[in-house]
Amino acid sequence: MGATLLGMVLANSPLSHLYTVFLELPFTIGAGSFEISKPALLWINDGIMSVFFLLVGMELKREVLEGHLSSLRKASLPGIAAAGGMLAPAAIYLAFNGSDPVARHGWAIPTATDIAFALAVLSLAGKGVPTALKAFLLSVAIFDDLGAILVIALFYTEELSFLSLAMAGVWILALAALNRAGVRRPAAYILFGVPLWVAVLKSGVHATLAGVILALFIPLRAPEGEESPLKSLEHALHPWVAFGVLPLFALANAGVPLVGMSIRDVVHPIPLGILTGLVLGKPLGVLGVAWLAVKARLAALPEGIGWRQLFGVGILCGIGFTMSLFITSLAEEAEAASHAGAARLGILAASVVAGLAGYFAIRAGARGADGNS
């Protein structure tokens, strides 16, 4: 949050020129005739954010194998709710922007949930929040992240280089061989992950997906008495991502220049579609589809959770922030976000509104549960 505010201040202060120079500062790495040259903004979005996606991938693997998503009974309701929470915001965004062939490319912006912010707001609601509710929100957000990863892979991919894809396939086979051979040192997987990232970057598929692929091959289980390679790496990366990667990403992507922006820009269908999709579409999608699934006996409410509390979680899912900003940056790369500043403003406004509304809804739901008991 501090990095977001700093980005906003820098983008609208006499230092805005230095802020722009920093984002456009070219960095080049290479050896011989091979080199990768990108401005600082793309190194952050394509390179450093791969560490964030590596962490997300490891959380996904751990939850699926032994956590909240390790059985069909546990995973069915949050999975169904997450699907509704992605479809409803996308439909609302397209209702605002479907007639504009450029603007509709950003349909996925309001479909994402920021796990860290949503769980942080839930934790602020106090000790009365049941553990099952936190587990449900975490499960929905993880499915949401998985959906976002698939959306990025399928809909925000540039022209493909089949040679680079073949090279990526070679490195994936090498990672599989490491896993099969029982190699448990995370450093060995990172060593193979770097050339995998380069191959994916050159392939046209977004480079951050290399982080997710790498996570799938890092072993979770270890012999008795030894620490899990995946859990140890996940634990080691958490502070770097929380206090380094995400603040740097927010600083680079949340700086919205307000100079020259008019009311017409703010009420443009793009920011309105994002704001409405996140604030209204998320809770409607999560709660509506979950209600239908429970009534159809496809899933059951977790023990100790009522519909009022579930409604609060649905609102918190409207905190898009990191993933929404990330997808906005992809839309810009595809020259599809002609109102990028207003789109970012819509994301920030929606995240604030959803966070505050979700907090009070969770508190009200907890008081209602106490009263019923």
VOMI-55438 format. One record per residue (C-alpha): x, y, z. Coordinates in steps of 0.05 Angstrom, whole numbers, padded with zeros to 5 digits, always signed. Layout:
% VOMI-55438
XYZ...
END
This chain:
% VOMI-55438
+00000+00000+00000+00058+00047+00016+00091+00032-00050+00025+00045-00086+00018+00113-00053+00091+00129-00068+00080+00112-00141+00019+00157-00144+00057+00214-00111+00118+00207-00156+00075+00204-00219+00040+00269-00199+00098+00309-00170+00156+00350-00198+00195+00284-00195+00150+00251-00247+00204+00258-00300+00253+00218-00257+00198+00166-00244+00188+00158-00319+00263+00155-00333+00269+00100-00281+00214+00058-00313+00244+00068-00383+00316+00056-00361+00344+00001-00407+00379-00060-00376+00415-00111-00419+00443-00179-00400+00476-00228-00447+00537-00265-00470+00567-00263-00540+00514-00253-00592+00457-00271-00544+00427-00214-00504+00362-00193-00471+00349-00118-00470+00287-00089-00436+00268-00026-00399+00263-00030-00323+00187-00034-00324+00189-00098-00366+00245-00128-00324+00199-00119-00264+00136-00145-00299+00168-00202-00339+00227-00220-00295+00220-00203-00222+00146-00220-00222+00166-00291-00243+00188-00300-00170+00118-00281-00148+00088-00332-00196+00138-00385-00171+00111-00373-00101+00039-00376-00126+00055-00442-00162+00085-00472-00099+00024-00452-00058-00021-00483-00110+00018-00549-00110+00020-00553-00034-00054-00538-00025-00074-00589-00079-00030-00645-00051-00040-00637+00024-00078-00573+00040-00148-00544+00033-00156-00569-00039-00131-00640-00027-00199-00673-00035-00259-00664-00080-00303-00650-00020-00258-00593+00003-00245-00564-00066-00315-00568-00098-00349-00506-00067-00289-00458-00071-00274-00481-00141-00346-00470-00164-00349-00403-00127-00283-00380-00159-00310-00396-00228-00372-00354-00215-00327-00300-00186-00289-00296-00252-00347-00303-00301-00392-00249-00270-00340-00193-00269-00318-00210-00340-00391-00207-00364-00402-00140-00329-00338-00111-00359-00359-00134-00429-00429-00104-00418-00393-00037-00411-00340-00048-00464-00363-00103-00511-00375-00056-00569-00304-00029-00567-00255-00078-00600-00196-00047-00564-00226-00040-00495-00256-00109-00493-00186-00139-00494-00182-00120-00420-00241-00165-00401-00198-00206-00353-00175-00146-00311-00233-00150-00260-00232-00226-00255-00172-00230-00208-00167-00231-00131-00106-00209-00091-00095-00264-00040-00049-00223+00005-00094-00162+00011-00159-00202+00018-00130-00246+00074-00100-00184+00107-00168-00150+00110-00201-00214+00136-00149-00218+00191-00164-00146+00211-00237-00166+00224-00216-00197+00290-00212-00263+00327-00286-00277+00315-00272-00297+00243-00275-00374+00240-00215-00412+00213-00260-00446+00162-00277-00378+00132-00204-00361+00123-00192-00429+00092-00251-00417+00044-00225-00349+00023-00155-00377+00012-00183-00434-00030-00225-00388-00073-00166-00341-00083-00120-00399-00102-00170-00424-00154-00176-00351-00177-00101-00348-00186-00102-00413-00225-00156-00384-00270-00115-00320-00280-00054-00362-00299-00095-00399-00351-00124-00334-00377-00054-00304-00385-00030-00366-00421-00089-00371-00468-00110-00299-00482-00049-00255-00470+00002-00293-00511+00039-00259-00568+00060-00292-00634+00091-00359-00617+00162-00381-00632+00159-00456-00639+00235-00462-00634+00234-00427-00566+00175-00470-00544+00214-00532-00563+00273-00507-00521+00225-00494-00463+00201-00565-00471+00273-00590-00465+00282-00553-00399+00215-00578-00373+00238-00650-00388+00303-00635-00351+00263-00611-00290+00220-00674-00294+00284-00716-00295+00310-00680-00233+00245-00693-00197+00244-00766-00219+00315-00776-00196+00296-00753-00126+00338-00689-00127+00315-00648-00067+00360-00586-00070+00318-00526-00092+00381-00493-00121+00385-00548-00174+00314-00532-00197+00328-00457-00198+00390-00470-00240+00346-00504-00293+00291-00453-00283+00332-00394-00308+00341-00420-00380+00269-00443-00378+00249-00371-00363+00291-00346-00422+00260-00397-00469+00189-00380-00447+00205-00305-00453+00229-00316-00525+00170-00362-00542+00116-00309-00539+00082-00340-00479+00086-00293-00420+00152-00305-00383+00122-00306-00314+00089-00373-00329+00158-00404-00325+00154-00391-00250+00090-00432-00245+00119-00489-00287+00182-00491-00245+00141-00495-00181+00106-00558-00205+00171-00598-00206+00200-00577-00138+00188-00637-00092+00139-00627-00035+00152-00691+00003+00218-00711+00035+00244-00771+00075+00225-00770+00149+00269-00723+00187+00285-00679+00127+00252-00613+00110+00206-00609+00049+00244-00575-00009+00181-00539-00032+00161-00515+00038+00232-00491+00054+00237-00452-00011+00167-00424-00002+00184-00401+00068+00249-00370+00044+00216-00332-00014+00156-00304+00025+00192-00244+00056+00227-00227-00010+00161-00228-00047+00122-00192+00007+00173-00137+00021+00210-00134-00046+00175-00161-00107+00104-00137-00095+00122-00067-00069+00169-00057-00129+00114-00081-00176+00064-00034-00144+00112+00024-00147+00124+00013-00221+00052-00001-00242+00007+00040-00196+00034+00108-00213-00025+00140-00249-00012+00211-00276-00073+00251-00260-00051+00313-00298-00096+00322-00358-00144+00268-00334-00216+00293-00336-00282+00268-00308-00295+00239-00377-00234+00194-00369-00255+00172-00299-00327+00154-00321-00302+00120-00385-00330+00049-00394-00262+00017-00380-00254+00042-00307-00329+00036-00296-00329-00036-00321-00269-00053-00276-00299-00019-00215-00368-00050-00224-00340-00118-00242-00296-00122-00180-00343-00089-00129-00410-00119-00153-00391-00176-00201-00345-00212-00153-00394-00220-00094-00452-00235-00142-00412-00288-00178-00382-00320-00116-00445-00320-00075-00494-00334-00132-00458-00394-00161-00442-00421-00091-00516-00417-00072-00536-00454-00136-00483-00508-00123-00508-00519-00051-00581-00521-00072-00565-00571-00127-00526-00613-00076-00462-00607-00117-00427-00579-00056-00439-00562+00017-00425-00502+00060-00363-00511+00105-00382-00526+00177-00391-00463+00219-00400-00415+00159-00464-00380+00142-00487-00343+00080-00476-00275+00111-00403-00292+00124-00396-00320+00054-00424-00255+00026-00368-00217+00062-00316-00263+00031-00347-00251-00038-00338-00176-00028-00266-00185-00006-00253-00224-00071-00265-00157-00106-00196-00134-00082-00161-00145-00148-00098-00103-00141-00035-00144-00158-00065-00192-00210-00111-00138-00239-00053-00089-00247-00012-00146-00278-00065-00163-00329-00072-00088-00344+00002-00086-00360-00008-00145-00408-00066-00109-00442-00020-00048-00451+00033-00093-00483-00020-00115-00533-00036-00041-00546-00106-00054-00519-00109-00006-00460-00115+00064-00490-00141+00088-00423-00088+00053-00380-00085+00108-00327-00160+00107-00317-00159+00030-00316-00108+00032-00259-00150+00084-00223-00210+00037-00229-00170-00021-00199-00145+00021-00141-00215+00050-00127-00247-00019-00131-00195-00050-00084-00207+00005-00032-00283+00000-00036-00282-00077-00035-00233-00078+00023-00274-00030+00066-00342-00061+00048-00316-00131+00058-00287-00114+00126-00353-00086+00152-00392-00144+00121-00347-00195+00155-00353-00159+00222-00429-00157+00214-00431-00231+00195-00388-00249+00256-00435-00210+00303-00495-00245+00270-00464-00312+00281-00449-00296+00354-00521-00273+00363-00549-00337+00332-00505-00379+00377
END
